[in-house]
Amino acid sequence: MSSTTETVDIKKTVKPVQATKDVVIYFAGDSGDGIQAIGGQFGHTCVRMGNDIVTFPDFPAEIRAPAGTQAGVSGYQLRFGSGEVLTPGDAYDALIALNPAALQARVKGLKTNGLLIINTDKFRETDLKKAQCKTNPLDDGSLDGYQIFRVDLTKLTRAAVFETPLPATLSTREGDRCQNFFALGMVCWLYQRSLEPTVQYIKSKFGKRAEIAEANQRALRAGWVYCENTETFASSYEIAPAKHAPGLYRHITGNQATALGLVAAGQKAELPVFLASYPITPASDILHQLSRYKNMNVTTVQAEDEIAAACMAIGASFAGALGCTSTSGPGLDLKQEALSLAISTELPLIVVDVQRGGPSTGLPTKTEQADLLAAIYGRHGECPAPIIAASSPSDCFFAVYEAARIAIKYRTPVIFLTDGYLANGAEPWLIPSSKTLAPIVHKQLVERNGVMPFDRDPDTMARQWVRIGTPGLEYRVGGLEKDQKTGNISYDPDNHEAMGYLRKAKIDRIEREIPPTVIDGPASGDLLLVGWGSTHGAIKSAMERQRQAGQKGISQIHLRFLNPLPPDLGDILKRFKHVLVPEMNMGQLSILIRAKYVLPAKPLNKVKGQPFTITEISNAIEAILGGK
Amino acid sequence: MSAVTTVPLSAVKLTNKDYESDQEVRWCPGCGDYAILRQTQKVLADLDIPREKHVFVSGIGCSSRFPYYMNTYGFHTIHGRAPAFATGIKCVQPDLTVWIATGDGDALSIGGNHLIHIIRRNVGVKILLFNNRIYGLTKGQYSPTSSFGKLTASTPMGSPDHPLNPLSLALGCEATFVARTLDRDLEHLGQTLHAAAKHKGTAFVEILQNCNVFNDGEWFEYTDKATKPLSTLRLEDGQPLVYGQNKERGIRLNRFTLEPVDMSKGEAKVEDLMKADSSDLNQALALSRISGKDGLPLPIGVLYKVERSCFEDDVVGQVRKAQAEKPSKNDIDSLLRAGETWTVS
């Protein structure tokens, strides 16, 4: 097959091409099959070809879960289109299943009559047994409703890779591992994607071993050529570029955006950034990313544990840096005592919590929004902290920047919430100019001028941020209750109450920083959808679907500040007959809304470790408003 | 009353008074901590370091109130975690002289993890471990250094825990400075703190400290005039390991074992004895194993001292190196635009 590589123009198909607007594709295989690599690369290619995309990598917590089992299935869902894409999509238009386990685990997500590409080389008796298939799905009729493409992927890959001798020895095993790129080549043909970005990627990734780079390129091209030459594939699809606002773009994941946002905040504030973290899924990439930005005055430390990471960051803030720590749920639990010290001593601190499925170790690689109440209330004593959440991968940049601005201005820890879906999800990003970022104002006390460490800024109520090491300002601070005026230890009952209210008032005051809530839709009406975090795209898409179906009185608001809540929220809520709060938890924001505004906000909850589908929210809207 | 220094700064040499804060010291009358506080103030006055460059960091416990009483910068943090806070401080301002005041519970129980890691990293801090072998502030429970069978508030039938040895632990963590001193030997205490202050890297000092309320007399055998000549071994680099009222006793190496000998009985000559060598890790490990209950005198002084690069210098060094190598990319816009980008027109 691949012998025709040289004779086929791999830039242009001679077969018919149909135009389509929006595609949901799902790559599935064993963890170790390179599914994440080709999923990410396909997304990148789509972005480069001007499409809007949303990605949803979904992989097991184990590095190498038992091969061939359903538990070991690694998946990558990707939606790309010529219009605005807000979610990874509900049902897939195409599924690429590299083994029976992947097929079994994911085929129920495929649309009726959807495209199903199957690696038939992996349907031996032993493969079926590992995947717990009682019968062979290739011939038991269970796949009748789909357009099946049976491809001997392993054999074809081997033939392509070893067709002519490689510049250096490559084992059969190494050659077989190129099958993911054969599959990617096929999908690139199917959707008329350029191979060039992937060729570049292969060259840079495997540059040190030219024979592996060559083998992967051969597989990639052979996949494309196979589709072009085989009668099985009669036609392909084309998706026009989306209409993006003009400007310079890049591809970005939530964790990358978080790291960049922290660096930008440090630069704007002219403060060194100090991040101490303990490796934890799905937050580790923030540590990895920031450790590469040392030239931007960023110091990173891999601490001995989660507690140490928080404490080191607070020590850094005490010494005058922007102290940061990044973690996921279990780490947030461990950091809470340290956080309470930072609240009590009024030092800036950023705690990034990339939420994952809990409780306990829970679902390390899956997404959830169930840390909200822990973030707001999870500390002993009256211990308020601002909570800010990002709504999309690229929004992590702006949201964490805002978190840093607030932390510095008000001298307080801020908990910044993202989740596994945002952290690993990617999208194209119109790169902002640094000029558009809000200034970060702070003044460290660096000389003795009569101002005392516990003198407060009348505007922000923040106490002085003393640069330790400054002559004449030597002061002691700690977790024991402090006298309101001097900061000395005080066990006075009235002072303790006053300090408690002072700490609360300082955080409450941050509501002044919240811009007027943007209402997407009419300012009053039948139903208000209230969300926060990564659910934004799914809620908006569901609302739009219902609007298209004729529902008129639906609006959406999406909260960035969870503590304090926006000052105009109460008024907005009261203008709607119904309030629906979709959340990937058991109703944590809806509890807050019900308690604070005393109205029957209705929760819509999902705790499966998976994001909402548009249909789930759309159905809930219909259940409230009735179908139209 | 103020948390801030009110003493005017002057170019004249400071005295120990200048290091006393205006806070009322609230340890129990007779507590060994008073002596440590006074000696520390005295040593700081003798050092050539400006007062504002000292930071005292502590966790929780009696000893951890220490920073409030020092007229320097101070941070009274959370239980066991002082080493982590101190590490953060040193990474941002490496030129500060950071001290950690901690106790046997704070450092070795709840904070054990942070202690071992700050030592192996060789962060430039001075760790003063007030070892009184008891929990004082929580009123008399056994600590990780309490002896097996110890009767305490929480162990009415005796402690089932075997104690750990702070000096062996520190050496096992690749410590670069390990010393032991006593609250009741002011001169030695001062000398040891001074040596710790001068050490670059983690200086680990175990201070045998008396808790006169919950564990009175725990170390008296090593501090009483009558018993201490035979029960303690004063380490002086280059000098033979001798002890006893008239220095008639000594320690020699018998295969891998430290053997006590009585020179007055002709068991050995002074030339046969080991000589103290604080650069010898094997000797330090052997000396650290002496419990004081094994027929050998308890070593007092600097057991080990070597030079090794400090964590904060290496961490900051990487930042400086990266800044020097990539100066053209040191702004937000270049950072955001780095890597693959494309233009939509």
Boltz contact constraints between the chains, C-beta under 6 A:
constraints:
  - contact:
      token1: [A, 244]
      token2: [B, 344]
      max_distance: 6.0
  - contact:
      token1: [A, 246]
      token2: [B, 344]
      max_distance: 6.0
  - contact:
      token1: [A, 246]
      token2: [B, 345]
      max_distance: 6.0
  - contact:
      token1: [A, 248]
      token2: [B, 341]
      max_distance: 6.0
  - contact:
      token1: [A, 248]
      token2: [B, 343]
      max_distance: 6.0
  - contact:
      token1: [A, 249]
      token2: [B, 342]
      max_distance: 6.0
  - contact:
      token1: [A, 249]
      token2: [B, 344]
      max_distance: 6.0
  - contact:
      token1: [A, 250]
      token2: [B, 341]
      max_distance: 6.0
  - contact:
      token1: [A, 264]
      token2: [B, 332]
      max_distance: 6.0
  - contact:
      token1: [A, 267]
      token2: [B, 332]
      max_distance: 6.0
  - contact:
      token1: [A, 294]
      token2: [B, 318]
      max_distance: 6.0
  - contact:
      token1: [A, 294]
      token2: [B, 319]
      max_distance: 6.0
  - contact:
      token1: [A, 294]
      token2: [B, 322]
      max_distance: 6.0
  - contact:
      token1: [A, 295]
      token2: [B, 322]
      max_distance: 6.0
  - contact:
      token1: [A, 295]
      token2: [B, 323]
      max_distance: 6.0
  - contact:
      token1: [A, 295]
      token2: [B, 326]
      max_distance: 6.0
  - contact:
      token1: [A, 295]
      token2: [B, 330]
      max_distance: 6.0
  - contact:
      token1: [A, 299]
      token2: [B, 91]
      max_distance: 6.0
  - contact:
      token1: [A, 299]
      token2: [B, 315]
      max_distance: 6.0
  - contact:
      token1: [A, 299]
      token2: [B, 319]
      max_distance: 6.0
  - contact:
      token1: [A, 304]
      token2: [B, 113]
      max_distance: 6.0
  - contact:
      token1: [A, 304]
      token2: [B, 117]
      max_distance: 6.0
  - contact:
      token1: [A, 308]
      token2: [B, 84]
      max_distance: 6.0
  - contact:
      token1: [A, 308]
      token2: [B, 114]
      max_distance: 6.0
  - contact:
      token1: [A, 311]
      token2: [B, 81]
      max_distance: 6.0
  - contact:
      token1: [A, 311]
      token2: [B, 84]
      max_distance: 6.0
  - contact:
      token1: [A, 311]
      token2: [B, 85]
      max_distance: 6.0
  - contact:
      token1: [A, 312]
      token2: [B, 84]
      max_distance: 6.0
  - contact:
      token1: [A, 312]
      token2: [B, 87]
      max_distance: 6.0
  - contact:
      token1: [A, 312]
      token2: [B, 88]
      max_distance: 6.0
  - contact:
      token1: [A, 315]
      token2: [B, 85]
      max_distance: 6.0
  - contact:
      token1: [A, 315]
      token2: [B, 88]
      max_distance: 6.0
  - contact:
      token1: [A, 315]
      token2: [B, 89]
      max_distance: 6.0
  - contact:
      token1: [A, 316]
      token2: [B, 88]
      max_distance: 6.0
  - contact:
      token1: [A, 316]
      token2: [B, 92]
      max_distance: 6.0
  - contact:
      token1: [A, 318]
      token2: [B, 75]
      max_distance: 6.0
  - contact:
      token1: [A, 319]
      token2: [B, 89]
      max_distance: 6.0
  - contact:
      token1: [A, 319]
      token2: [B, 92]
      max_distance: 6.0
  - contact:
      token1: [A, 319]
      token2: [B, 93]
      max_distance: 6.0
  - contact:
      token1: [A, 321]
      token2: [B, 92]
      max_distance: 6.0
  - contact:
      token1: [A, 337]
      token2: [B, 78]
      max_distance: 6.0
  - contact:
      token1: [A, 341]
      token2: [B, 78]
      max_distance: 6.0
  - contact:
      token1: [A, 431]
      token2: [B, 336]
      max_distance: 6.0
  - contact:
      token1: [A, 434]
      token2: [B, 332]
      max_distance: 6.0
  - contact:
      token1: [A, 434]
      token2: [B, 333]
      max_distance: 6.0
  - contact:
      token1: [A, 452]
      token2: [B, 4]
      max_distance: 6.0
  - contact:
      token1: [A, 468]
      token2: [B, 73]
      max_distance: 6.0
  - contact:
      token1: [A, 469]
      token2: [B, 52]
      max_distance: 6.0
  - contact:
      token1: [A, 469]
      token2: [B, 53]
      max_distance: 6.0
  - contact:
      token1: [A, 469]
      token2: [B, 93]
      max_distance: 6.0
  - contact:
      token1: [A, 469]
      token2: [B, 96]
      max_distance: 6.0
  - contact:
      token1: [A, 471]
      token2: [B, 9]
      max_distance: 6.0
  - contact:
      token1: [A, 471]
      token2: [B, 52]
      max_distance: 6.0
  - contact:
      token1: [A, 472]
      token2: [B, 9]
      max_distance: 6.0
  - contact:
      token1: [A, 474]
      token2: [B, 5]
      max_distance: 6.0
  - contact:
      token1: [A, 474]
      token2: [B, 52]
      max_distance: 6.0
  - contact:
      token1: [A, 474]
      token2: [B, 71]
      max_distance: 6.0
  - contact:
      token1: [A, 474]
      token2: [B, 72]
      max_distance: 6.0
  - contact:
      token1: [A, 474]
      token2: [B, 73]
      max_distance: 6.0
  - contact:
      token1: [A, 475]
      token2: [B, 3]
      max_distance: 6.0
  - contact:
      token1: [A, 475]
      token2: [B, 4]
      max_distance: 6.0
  - contact:
      token1: [A, 476]
      token2: [B, 3]
      max_distance: 6.0
  - contact:
      token1: [A, 476]
      token2: [B, 67]
      max_distance: 6.0
  - contact:
      token1: [A, 476]
      token2: [B, 68]
      max_distance: 6.0
  - contact:
      token1: [A, 476]
      token2: [B, 74]
      max_distance: 6.0
  - contact:
      token1: [A, 478]
      token2: [B, 76]
      max_distance: 6.0
  - contact:
      token1: [A, 486]
      token2: [B, 1]
      max_distance: 6.0
  - contact:
      token1: [A, 486]
      token2: [B, 2]
      max_distance: 6.0
  - contact:
      token1: [A, 486]
      token2: [B, 3]
      max_distance: 6.0
  - contact:
      token1: [A, 487]
      token2: [B, 3]
      max_distance: 6.0
  - contact:
      token1: [A, 488]
      token2: [B, 1]
      max_distance: 6.0
  - contact:
      token1: [A, 488]
      token2: [B, 3]
      max_distance: 6.0
